[in-house]
Amino acid sequence: MCLGVPGRVSAWLDRDPLFARANIEFDGIQRECHMACVPEAEIGDYVIIHAGVAICLVDQAEARRVFDELNRLNLLAELETDVVTEATPIESKRDEP
């Protein structure tokens, strides 16, 4: 199962179109994420992060609703790990006979 989590852009680190990176705040937790899919995001905007990549903009009300639900389910502790920024590699099955 995949989970996209909203975060607020707190600082741009690199605005290069292919390698854009920014610091993203997840309800007080900071992570560096890739921003090439949402180069139009500005500091203070909310984005959905999946596997360390910002995939779209989201409004503040929706971001707050998601964080409230994560708090209700006691799942915000999950964000303190590197799960948000590190994807699990997918093994290729092409090498199998």
Backbone hydrogen bonds, N-H to C=O, Kabsch-Sander energy under -0.5 kcal/mol:
donor,donor_aa,acceptor,acceptor_aa,energy
5,V,49,I,-2.6
7,G,47,V,-2.5
8,R,25,E,-2.6
9,V,45,D,-2.9
10,S,23,N,-2.8
11,A,23,N,-1.3
13,L,21,R,-2.7
14,D,21,R,-2.0
20,A,16,D,-0.9
21,R,14,D,-2.1
22,A,33,C,-2.2
23,N,11,A,-3.2
24,I,31,R,-3.5
25,E,8,R,-2.9
26,F,24,I,-0.5
26,F,29,I,-3.8
27,D,25,E,-0.7
29,I,26,F,-1.4
31,R,24,I,-2.4
33,C,22,A,-2.8
34,H,52,G,-2.8
35,M,20,A,-2.8
36,A,20,A,-0.6
38,V,35,M,-1.5
41,A,38,V,-1.8
44,G,9,V,-2.9
45,D,42,E,-2.4
46,Y,58,V,-0.6
47,V,7,G,-2.8
48,I,56,C,-2.7
49,I,5,V,-3.1
49,I,47,V,-0.5
50,H,53,V,-2.7
52,G,84,V,-1.3
53,V,50,H,-1.6
54,A,34,H,-2.9
55,I,48,I,-3.0
55,I,53,V,-0.5
56,C,48,I,-0.8
58,V,46,Y,-2.5
63,A,59,D,-2.1
64,R,60,Q,-2.6
65,R,61,A,-2.1
66,V,62,E,-2.2
67,F,63,A,-2.3
68,D,64,R,-2.6
69,E,65,R,-1.9
70,L,66,V,-2.6
71,N,67,F,-2.5
72,R,68,D,-2.3
73,L,69,E,-2.0
74,N,71,N,-1.5
75,L,70,L,-3.0
76,L,70,L,-0.6
78,E,75,L,-1.4
79,L,76,L,-1.4
80,E,77,A,-1.4
81,T,78,E,-1.3
84,V,81,T,-0.7
85,T,82,D,-0.6
86,E,82,D,-1.9
87,A,85,T,-0.5
91,E,89,P,-0.6
96,E,93,K,-1.2
